[in-house]
Amino acid sequence: MTTFKLPDFTIPAPLTRLGNRLPQLPPTLALVTALNLALDRMIPREPLEMLIGKRFTIRVLDAGMTLRFSYSARGFRPLFDASKSDLTISARTRDFIALLAREEDPDTLFFDRRMAVEGDTDLGLLVKNTLDGIDLPRFDAARLAPAELLHRLRARLATPHGA
């Protein structure tokens, strides 16, 4: 299997403007649900104790998304107000996907000025080190390639239900 390299892309400005106008709660709920599903399975709670009560913002710049959430002893929760966050991380969609795919590391993105970290720098280092210590399954960006999506769709449609 060949290694897929995520192409460089930026979501077009008209879509960014649309994203800025859309409700931010659905993508925030998707994020906190994914994080909560990973708790205890892939993300141990112990290193996260220092995050309790902290407010986080993830800004996906080219998608016009601003995801606000916090962490408590019960897990991650969406925030419903725009109060100042303890830590804000901003980058393009492509760069966040590259992080998930482990194609890029946060230090490279930060020093290349493709990712901005604002707020409590100690908290930012704690989050980075905690994420670095998690053994996440490798995200395969090649599965998002149009040819691969079509191949999987055809295979699913060709498979009889219940088989």
JOPETA-V957718 format. One line per field, one symbol per residue. ss: DSSP state (H for helix, E for strand, L for the rest). burial: b if it has 24 or more other C-alpha atoms within 12 Angstrom, else e. A space follows every 50 residues. Layout:
ss = ???
burial = ???
This chain:
ss = LLLLLLLLLLLLHHHHHHHHHLLLHHHHHHHHHHHHHHELLLELLHHHHH HLLLEEEEEEHHHLEEEEEEEELLEEEELLLLLLLLEEEEELHHHHHHHH LLLLLHHHHHHLLLEEEEELHHHHHHHHHHHHLLLLLLLLHHHHLHHHHH HHHHHHHHLLLLL
burial = eeeeebeeeeeeeeeeeebeeeebeebbbebbeebbeeeeeebebeebee beebbbbbbbbbbbbbbbbbbeeebbbbbeeeeebbbbbbbbbbbbbbbb bbbbebeebeeeebbbbeeeeebbeebeeebeeeeeeeeebeeeeeeeee eeeeeeeeeeeee
